[in-house]
Amino acid sequence: MTAAPSSQPTPEHPQGPGPYPSVQVPAGYVLATAPKKKGFVRRHKLLSLVLLVVVVVVLAQLAGGGDGAPAPAGAPTTSPAAPAQDAPPGEDPAPPAEAAPPAEAAPGVGTPVADGKLQFTVTSVEAGVPSIGDDLFGVTAQGQYVLVHMTVTNVGDEAQLFDASSQTLLDGQGRTHSADSGAAIYLPDSNSFLTSINPGNTVDGIVVFDVPADATPVSVELHDSPFSGGVTVALG
């Protein structure tokens, strides 16, 4: 009979037979170990960073109660009112800004106004006059004549000329019209063509304007000379 193998270690099998045979490693060699696998974060650094940012944003929105959600389309947007600024200690608060005063209305018919050395008072206005004069000595308007009657007083200290060519008329469409001195010649006592007025004297004059038939006289701008500032009188 053959002897059964001994379970005791022998020089050929220092660890005993065991279930697996022992491996003899030659001198000078080192057994290589299997490399350890890197974790998910180390293998996917960029993706991990993105996921971390998303998580932080979601948590921040949940903590804020959804206040940062965009308003639905068409909803009116409002901005918070700016808080009132308190005055520094020891100083009175600034008074509220005052609204600009309304523009003053231009003086009207019957109100004396002055420009330079002449004072004007418009007494009446005639509109829609088709012609001036008679069949032998007269003139027909291109549109309609507007006759502005006025008294003119020299309030200066030397003689001053009153001339219709220095006066203008404004209509309802914002158009400016010059006086028709030629048509005024056919009016008796128009006194509006180079009429000299001495200091303190007053003359009654008529200034004639030839305007379109559909024009509405709104105001006249009166001057004591062609280069003066002028003063406006409302005709309505």
VENCORMO-V381501 format. One record per residue. SS is DSSP state (helix for helix, strand for strand, loop for the rest). Layout:
# VENCORMO-V381501
<<SS> <SS>>
This chain:
# VENCORMO-V381501
<<loop> <loop> <loop> <loop> <loop> <loop> <loop> <loop> <loop> <loop> <loop> <loop> <loop> <loop> <loop> <loop> <loop> <loop> <loop> <loop> <loop> <loop> <loop> <loop> <loop> <loop> <loop> <loop> <loop> <loop> <loop> <loop> <loop> <loop> <loop> <loop> <loop> <loop> <loop> <helix> <helix> <helix> <helix> <loop> <helix> <helix> <helix> <helix> <helix> <helix> <helix> <helix> <helix> <helix> <helix> <helix> <helix> <helix> <helix> <helix> <helix> <helix> <helix> <loop> <loop> <loop> <loop> <loop> <loop> <loop> <loop> <loop> <loop> <loop> <loop> <loop> <loop> <loop> <loop> <loop> <loop> <loop> <loop> <loop> <loop> <loop> <loop> <loop> <loop> <loop> <loop> <loop> <loop> <loop> <loop> <loop> <loop> <loop> <loop> <loop> <loop> <loop> <loop> <loop> <loop> <loop> <loop> <loop> <loop> <loop> <loop> <loop> <strand> <strand> <strand> <loop> <loop> <strand> <strand> <strand> <strand> <strand> <strand> <strand> <strand> <strand> <strand> <strand> <strand> <strand> <strand> <strand> <strand> <loop> <loop> <loop> <loop> <strand> <strand> <strand> <strand> <strand> <strand> <strand> <strand> <strand> <strand> <strand> <strand> <strand> <strand> <strand> <strand> <strand> <loop> <loop> <loop> <loop> <loop> <strand> <strand> <strand> <loop> <helix> <helix> <helix> <loop> <strand> <strand> <strand> <strand> <loop> <loop> <loop> <loop> <strand> <strand> <strand> <strand> <loop> <helix> <helix> <helix> <helix> <loop> <loop> <loop> <loop> <loop> <loop> <loop> <loop> <loop> <loop> <strand> <strand> <strand> <loop> <loop> <loop> <loop> <strand> <strand> <strand> <strand> <strand> <strand> <strand> <strand> <strand> <strand> <loop> <loop> <loop> <loop> <loop> <strand> <strand> <strand> <strand> <strand> <strand> <loop> <loop> <loop> <loop> <loop> <loop> <loop> <loop> <strand> <strand> <strand> <strand> <loop> <loop>>
